[in-house]
């Protein structure tokens, strides 16, 4: 992942945010992390979970960006999916797992069956 060409590809694929959305996302990430961690603490307590899960700052940023930008969110992290669902972020077909993303890519003709199978196995 640290190779120069891979980093260049990642940089080109990232959104470049400007004001005021950049500040809105930063503020929303703080609020989302606090409320999300409260939701997770309650869920884990109700389930009798030994280890209480929390949203990382990056998780909170991703969730806040999806909310502010009204964008889809793809994640397999159950705490992030739980909080997104509880807060109503990424609803109505905008919250995807990695398998769902692969399915969409295959259905759109951007990924072949063999490549999908190989990716899932990896």
Phi, psi and omega in degrees: 000338183275357181297145184302317182293324178292316179297321178296318177298316179296318179298319179292332183276346183278146175290143174255109185265142177241169176290147006271354184296325180301315179290322179298319180292318180299316179293315180298326180296319179296313181294317180298319180295316179296309182290322179296318179293327174295317177297317180294321179297317178296318179296313181296322178295318180295329180272351183071028181289133180293315183255118179279125179277151178224156174282135172284167177298322179294321176299314180296321177296316180298317180293317179295319179297317178299320181290309183295320183271358185051052185246163176286157178229129177244121179202151174251001180287115184297323179297321180292318178296319180299310182296318179301317180293315181295325180271356180074026179261134180077018179284182177052051175080020180245012178239115187236148171270169179297325179294321177295322178296316178299319178299315179297319178297319179293316180297329180277355180082011180269352182214132179277163181303313181297321179294322177297312180299316180296320179294316179295319178296322181292000000 
